[in-house]
Amino acid sequence: MVQGDPVMSDKERLRNKLQAILILIKAFMKESSMTYIEGSSEIVESGAYEWLPLTPGQTLDQAEICEQYTVILQETTHLKLDGELLKQFNESGERVLSFLRQDSIVWQSTGPEVYEEIVRELDAQLELSQSI
């Protein structure tokens, strides 16, 4: 293999890694639950939700997924993203990590709805990586 002419591009590797972790995220989010925050619909039309506690097994899954995703983000930050694109990529990564850590309120009422938002964020990250 010639250096600079890899069999698989950085973008393809990133896409493969994100697709692989999405499988884990989907299963994790399917089992995640949240509860409506009383009175929140007075502030936000559809209301706001907070995460319910995870089981010990879910907590282990959560830690593993967060670790894997963080590694993907760290591997990606060395890529040739311009300052503004890198900032957008990192902000998107932080939003996904917040969903995965379940450390903030959300506007979605179910785990599968949060999963769909994560898919949108990962799609945005792939778009940003077009400049690689």
C-alpha positions in Angstrom: 0.0 0.0 0.0 1.3 3.4 -1.0 1.4 6.0 1.8 -1.2 8.7 1.0 -3.2 6.3 -1.1 -4.9 4.3 1.6 -7.3 1.5 0.8 -10.0 3.2 2.8 -10.2 7.0 3.2 -10.4 8.7 6.6 -14.0 9.7 5.8 -14.9 6.1 5.0 -13.3 4.9 8.3 -15.2 7.6 10.2 -18.5 6.5 8.5 -17.8 2.9 9.4 -17.0 3.6 13.0 -20.1 5.9 13.4 -22.4 3.2 11.8 -21.0 0.6 14.1 -21.5 2.6 17.2 -25.0 3.6 16.1 -26.0 -0.1 16.5 -24.9 0.1 20.2 -26.6 3.5 20.7 -29.9 2.3 19.2 -30.1 -0.7 21.6 -29.1 1.5 24.5 -31.6 4.3 23.7 -34.4 1.8 23.2 -34.0 0.8 26.8 -33.6 4.3 28.1 -36.6 6.1 29.6 -37.4 9.6 30.7 -40.2 11.4 32.6 -42.0 14.6 31.9 -40.8 17.6 33.9 -43.9 19.0 35.6 -44.9 22.4 34.3 -42.3 22.4 31.5 -45.0 22.7 28.7 -45.7 26.2 30.0 -42.2 27.1 28.8 -41.7 24.7 25.9 -44.7 23.7 23.8 -44.0 19.9 23.9 -42.5 20.0 27.4 -39.1 18.9 28.7 -38.0 15.5 30.0 -35.4 14.2 32.3 -33.8 10.8 32.2 -34.9 8.0 34.6 -32.1 6.2 36.5 -30.3 3.4 34.6 -30.0 -0.2 35.7 -26.5 -1.3 36.6 -26.2 -3.1 33.3 -27.3 0.0 31.4 -24.8 2.0 33.3 -22.0 -0.3 32.1 -23.3 -0.1 28.5 -23.5 3.7 28.8 -19.9 3.9 30.0 -18.6 1.6 27.1 -20.6 3.6 24.4 -19.4 6.9 25.8 -15.8 5.7 25.8 -16.0 4.3 22.3 -17.6 7.5 21.0 -15.0 9.7 22.7 -12.2 7.7 21.1 -13.9 8.3 17.7 -14.1 12.0 18.4 -10.5 12.1 19.5 -9.3 10.3 16.4 -11.3 12.7 14.2 -10.0 15.9 15.7 -6.6 15.3 14.0 -8.2 15.4 10.6 -8.0 18.3 8.3 -11.0 20.3 9.5 -10.9 24.1 9.4 -11.3 26.1 12.6 -15.0 26.7 12.2 -15.8 23.2 10.9 -13.8 21.7 13.8 -15.8 23.9 16.2 -19.1 22.7 14.7 -17.9 19.1 14.7 -16.8 19.3 18.4 -20.1 21.0 19.4 -22.1 18.2 17.7 -19.9 15.6 19.4 -20.7 17.3 22.8 -24.4 17.2 22.1 -24.2 13.4 21.3 -22.1 12.8 24.5 -24.7 14.7 26.5 -27.5 12.5 25.1 -25.3 9.4 25.8 -24.4 10.5 29.4 -28.0 11.4 30.0 -26.8 14.4 32.0 -29.3 17.1 30.8 -32.9 17.6 30.1 -34.2 16.7 26.6 -37.1 17.8 24.5 -37.8 14.3 23.2 -40.1 12.1 25.2 -38.7 8.6 24.3 -35.3 7.0 23.9 -36.0 6.2 20.2 -36.7 9.9 19.6 -33.4 10.8 21.2 -31.8 8.1 19.0 -33.2 9.9 15.9 -31.6 13.1 17.1 -28.3 11.4 17.6 -28.5 10.0 14.0 -29.1 13.6 12.8 -26.0 14.8 14.7 -23.8 11.9 13.4 -25.1 12.7 9.9 -24.0 16.3 10.4 -20.6 15.2 11.6 -20.2 13.1 8.4 -21.2 16.2 6.4 -18.6 18.3 8.2 -16.0 15.6 7.5 -16.6 16.1 3.7 -13.7 18.5 3.8 -11.3 15.8 5.0 
